[in-house]
Amino acid sequence: MIRLAVFGSPVRHSRSPEIHHLFARQFGLELDYRAIEANAETFPHLLKEFAEQGGRGCNVTVPLKHEAWKIAQKHSDSSRRAQAANTLVFRNEKNWFADNTDGHGLIRDLVSNLDHPLAGTQICIIGAGGAVAGILGDLLTQKPACIVIANRNPERAEQLCKSFADLACKSALAREPGIAKSPGINLQAISLPALQVQAPFDLIISATSLGHDGKHPGLPLSLFHPDSLCYDLNYGKSADPLREFCREATIRYQDGLGMLVEQAALSFELWTGKKPDTLPLLEQL
């Protein structure tokens, strides 16, 4: 029996148990995957208790991703940069490994599932919270031409740009002999009102929590050209407001269910060494 869990608050509506049980079925594995309600105060004790009871690892969702990163002794580069972890692997009591599979899951959904290549594209991200910190590094590895982070508090967006500036500059390194250096990725922060004067983007990523309150970011239509994709990190009911806005404006829209499944598949592989097939699961969901 493989014992796994997801910790967070609220967590009872999480689709992670369903997703991971379906993954396990692909390989004939016995799985006990449960949702455990926890806050910052109860999380360390509940996590330790779960590991001592034979847990192999866990997922972590809001608002505990930073706490999970702090608790672990070993970290992937993605979790270290984001200072957040959505996956823990209990190797032994003194070796808990933290990873953040959100960014890689997003890339797999965009590039593989949706056939939306990112190299050389113009990307706009709405929001500058922990979700953006978790995906920004992986987006930069795809070598877009530009990433603009728009946030109500532009100072938070500016801090993210500083934290990931080295990845943006890496694309300026010399490539193959005879190929000129590129100027790097244009990574910049702006305020939300400044969106009104921006040129259209190829990809607009909504990384706000407004959908949970029945709202959407109110994006200017000038941000979109006919082939633009609006990608919402939310899924389910919280994705409805932005989905409806895009439907009425005839803008291509995709919610974050594919990202959820792809990041889950990466976690499952860390725990079991087995790589699940995500497409049948996406169709089923």
C-alpha positions as CSV (number, residue, x, y, z in Angstrom):
1,M,0.0,0.0,0.0
2,I,1.4,3.4,-1.0
3,R,0.3,6.1,1.5
4,L,0.0,9.6,0.1
5,A,-2.0,12.7,1.0
6,V,-2.7,16.4,0.1
7,F,-2.5,19.0,2.9
8,G,-4.1,22.4,2.7
9,S,-7.1,24.6,3.7
10,P,-9.7,24.3,2.4
11,V,-8.8,20.9,0.9
12,R,-12.0,18.8,1.0
13,H,-12.9,19.6,-2.6
14,S,-9.4,18.8,-3.9
15,R,-9.4,16.6,-7.0
16,S,-5.9,15.2,-6.2
17,P,-7.2,12.0,-4.5
18,E,-9.3,11.2,-7.5
19,I,-6.5,12.0,-10.0
20,H,-3.8,9.9,-8.1
21,H,-6.1,6.9,-7.6
22,L,-6.7,6.9,-11.4
23,F,-3.0,7.1,-12.0
24,A,-2.4,4.1,-9.6
25,R,-5.0,2.1,-11.5
26,Q,-2.9,2.4,-14.7
27,F,-0.2,0.4,-13.0
28,G,-2.2,-1.8,-10.7
29,L,-0.9,-0.1,-7.6
30,E,-2.7,-0.1,-4.2
31,L,-3.0,3.5,-3.1
32,D,-4.2,5.3,0.0
33,Y,-4.4,9.0,-0.9
34,R,-6.3,11.2,1.5
35,A,-7.0,14.9,1.9
36,I,-5.9,16.4,5.2
37,E,-7.1,19.8,6.4
38,A,-4.3,21.7,8.0
39,N,-3.2,25.3,8.7
40,A,0.2,26.8,9.4
41,E,0.0,25.9,13.1
42,T,-1.2,22.3,12.7
43,F,0.7,21.4,9.5
44,P,4.2,20.5,11.0
45,H,2.6,18.0,13.5
46,L,0.2,16.5,11.1
47,L,2.9,16.1,8.5
48,K,5.3,14.4,10.9
49,E,2.5,12.1,12.1
50,F,1.6,11.2,8.5
51,A,5.3,10.4,7.7
52,E,5.7,8.3,10.8
53,Q,2.6,6.3,9.9
54,G,4.2,5.2,6.7
55,G,3.4,8.0,4.3
56,R,5.7,8.0,1.2
57,G,5.1,11.7,0.4
58,C,2.4,14.3,-0.1
59,N,1.1,17.2,-2.1
60,V,0.7,20.6,-0.5
61,T,-1.7,23.3,-1.6
62,V,-2.6,26.8,-0.4
63,P,-1.7,28.2,2.1
64,L,1.0,25.8,3.1
65,K,3.5,25.7,0.1
66,H,6.0,28.0,1.8
67,E,5.7,26.1,5.1
68,A,6.4,22.8,3.2
69,W,9.5,24.4,1.6
70,K,10.8,25.5,5.0
71,I,10.3,22.1,6.6
72,A,12.1,20.0,4.0
73,Q,15.9,19.3,4.3
74,K,16.5,19.0,0.5
75,H,15.1,21.1,-2.3
76,S,14.8,21.1,-6.1
77,D,15.9,24.3,-7.9
78,S,12.3,25.1,-8.8
79,S,11.2,24.9,-5.1
80,R,14.2,26.9,-3.9
81,R,13.6,29.7,-6.4
82,A,9.9,29.8,-5.6
83,Q,10.5,29.3,-1.8
84,A,7.4,27.0,-2.1
85,A,6.8,23.3,-2.5
86,N,3.7,21.5,-3.8
87,T,5.3,18.1,-3.4
88,L,7.2,16.4,-0.6
89,V,9.0,13.0,-0.8
90,F,9.8,11.4,2.6
91,R,13.1,9.6,1.8
92,N,13.8,9.1,5.5
93,E,13.2,11.0,8.7
94,K,16.1,13.3,8.0
95,N,15.8,13.6,4.3
96,W,12.5,15.2,3.1
97,F,12.8,16.4,-0.5
98,A,10.8,19.4,-1.6
99,D,9.8,20.0,-5.3
100,N,7.5,22.4,-7.1
101,T,6.0,20.7,-10.1
102,D,3.5,23.5,-10.9
103,G,5.7,25.2,-13.5
104,H,6.7,22.0,-15.4
105,G,3.0,20.9,-15.3
106,L,2.0,24.2,-16.9
107,I,4.6,23.8,-19.6
108,R,3.5,20.3,-20.4
109,D,-0.1,21.3,-20.6
110,L,0.6,24.3,-22.9
111,V,3.2,22.8,-25.2
112,S,2.2,19.1,-25.3
113,N,-1.6,19.1,-24.7
114,L,-2.6,22.4,-26.2
115,D,0.1,22.6,-28.9
116,H,1.0,26.2,-27.8
117,P,4.8,26.6,-28.2
118,L,6.3,29.4,-26.1
119,A,9.7,30.1,-27.7
120,G,9.8,33.7,-29.0
121,T,6.3,34.5,-27.8
122,Q,5.0,37.5,-25.9
123,I,3.6,36.5,-22.5
124,C,1.6,38.5,-19.9
125,I,1.0,37.2,-16.4
126,I,-1.7,38.7,-14.2
127,G,-0.8,38.5,-10.5
128,A,2.5,38.2,-8.6
129,G,1.8,35.8,-5.8
130,G,3.1,32.4,-4.9
131,A,1.5,30.8,-7.9
132,V,3.6,33.0,-10.2
133,A,6.8,32.3,-8.3
134,G,6.1,28.6,-8.9
135,I,5.7,28.9,-12.7
136,L,8.0,31.8,-13.7
137,G,11.2,29.8,-13.8
138,D,9.8,27.1,-16.1
139,L,8.3,29.7,-18.4
140,L,11.7,31.4,-18.7
141,T,13.4,28.1,-19.7
142,Q,11.1,28.1,-22.8
143,K,12.8,31.2,-24.2
144,P,9.9,33.5,-24.8
145,A,10.7,36.9,-26.2
146,C,9.0,38.8,-23.4
147,I,7.3,38.2,-20.0
148,V,5.4,41.1,-18.5
149,I,4.1,40.6,-14.9
150,A,1.1,42.9,-14.1
151,N,0.1,43.3,-10.5
152,R,-2.0,45.6,-8.3
153,N,1.1,46.0,-6.2
154,P,3.9,46.5,-8.8
155,E,6.6,46.3,-6.2
156,R,5.8,42.6,-5.7
157,A,6.0,42.0,-9.4
158,E,9.4,43.9,-9.5
159,Q,10.7,41.6,-6.7
160,L,9.8,38.5,-8.8
161,C,11.6,40.0,-11.8
162,K,14.7,40.5,-9.7
163,S,14.6,37.0,-8.2
164,F,14.4,35.4,-11.7
165,A,16.6,37.9,-13.6
166,D,19.5,35.5,-14.0
167,L,17.2,33.0,-15.9
168,A,16.1,35.8,-18.2
169,C,19.7,36.7,-18.9
170,K,20.8,33.1,-19.6
171,S,19.1,33.3,-23.0
172,A,21.7,36.0,-23.9
173,L,24.6,33.5,-23.6
174,A,26.4,32.5,-26.8
175,R,24.6,29.6,-28.6
176,E,26.2,27.5,-31.2
177,P,29.3,28.9,-33.0
178,G,28.4,31.4,-35.7
179,I,25.1,32.3,-34.1
180,A,24.8,35.8,-32.6
181,K,24.0,36.3,-29.0
182,S,20.4,37.1,-28.2
183,P,19.5,40.1,-26.0
184,G,17.9,37.8,-23.5
185,I,14.3,37.7,-22.4
186,N,12.5,41.0,-21.7
187,L,11.2,40.4,-18.1
188,Q,9.4,43.4,-16.7
189,A,6.9,44.4,-14.0
190,I,4.0,46.8,-14.5
191,S,0.9,48.0,-12.6
192,L,-2.5,46.7,-13.6
193,P,-3.6,50.1,-15.0
194,A,-0.6,50.0,-17.4
195,L,-2.2,47.0,-19.1
196,Q,-4.3,49.5,-21.0
197,V,-1.4,50.6,-23.1
198,Q,0.3,47.3,-23.8
199,A,0.5,45.7,-27.2
200,P,-1.3,42.3,-27.7
201,F,0.3,39.2,-26.2
202,D,0.4,35.6,-27.5
203,L,-0.4,34.2,-24.1
204,I,-2.1,35.8,-21.1
205,I,-1.9,33.8,-17.9
206,S,-4.4,34.7,-15.1
207,A,-2.8,33.8,-11.7
208,T,-5.2,35.6,-9.4
209,S,-7.7,34.2,-6.8
210,L,-10.5,36.5,-8.0
211,G,-12.4,33.6,-9.4
212,H,-13.0,32.2,-5.9
213,D,-15.1,35.4,-5.3
214,G,-17.0,35.1,-8.6
215,K,-14.8,37.8,-10.3
216,H,-12.3,38.0,-13.1
217,P,-9.3,40.5,-13.7
218,G,-11.2,42.7,-16.1
219,L,-8.6,42.4,-18.9
220,P,-8.5,45.0,-21.7
221,L,-9.5,43.5,-25.0
222,S,-6.5,45.2,-26.5
223,L,-4.3,42.6,-24.9
224,F,-5.6,39.9,-27.3
225,H,-5.0,39.3,-31.0
226,P,-7.0,36.7,-32.9
227,D,-4.6,33.8,-32.0
228,S,-4.1,34.8,-28.3
229,L,-4.7,32.2,-25.6
230,C,-6.0,33.2,-22.2
231,Y,-4.9,30.5,-19.7
232,D,-6.5,30.5,-16.2
233,L,-4.6,28.8,-13.4
234,N,-8.0,28.2,-11.8
235,Y,-10.2,25.3,-12.7
236,G,-13.8,24.3,-11.8
237,K,-16.2,26.9,-10.4
238,S,-13.4,29.4,-9.7
239,A,-12.6,29.5,-13.5
240,D,-16.2,30.3,-14.5
241,P,-16.0,34.1,-14.4
242,L,-12.9,34.4,-16.7
243,R,-14.2,31.6,-18.9
244,E,-17.5,33.5,-19.4
245,F,-15.7,36.8,-20.1
246,C,-13.5,35.1,-22.8
247,R,-16.5,33.3,-24.3
248,E,-18.4,36.6,-24.7
249,A,-15.3,38.3,-26.2
250,T,-14.6,35.3,-28.5
251,I,-11.1,34.9,-26.9
252,R,-9.4,31.4,-26.8
253,Y,-9.6,30.2,-23.2
254,Q,-8.2,27.3,-21.2
255,D,-8.7,26.6,-17.5
256,G,-6.0,25.0,-15.3
257,L,-7.3,21.5,-15.1
258,G,-4.6,20.2,-17.5
259,M,-1.9,21.9,-15.4
260,L,-3.4,20.2,-12.3
261,V,-3.2,16.8,-13.9
262,E,0.3,17.3,-15.4
263,Q,1.8,18.6,-12.1
264,A,0.1,15.6,-10.3
265,A,1.7,13.2,-12.8
266,L,5.1,14.6,-12.0
267,S,4.5,14.2,-8.3
268,F,3.3,10.6,-8.9
269,E,6.5,9.9,-10.8
270,L,8.6,11.2,-7.9
271,W,6.9,9.0,-5.4
272,T,6.6,5.8,-7.5
273,G,9.1,6.0,-10.4
274,K,6.2,5.4,-12.8
275,K,5.1,7.9,-15.4
276,P,1.3,7.9,-15.9
277,D,-0.5,8.6,-19.1
278,T,-2.3,11.9,-18.6
279,L,-4.4,12.2,-21.8
280,P,-6.9,9.5,-21.0
281,L,-7.3,11.0,-17.5
282,L,-7.9,14.5,-18.9
283,E,-10.6,13.2,-21.2
284,Q,-12.2,11.3,-18.3
285,L,-12.2,14.4,-16.1
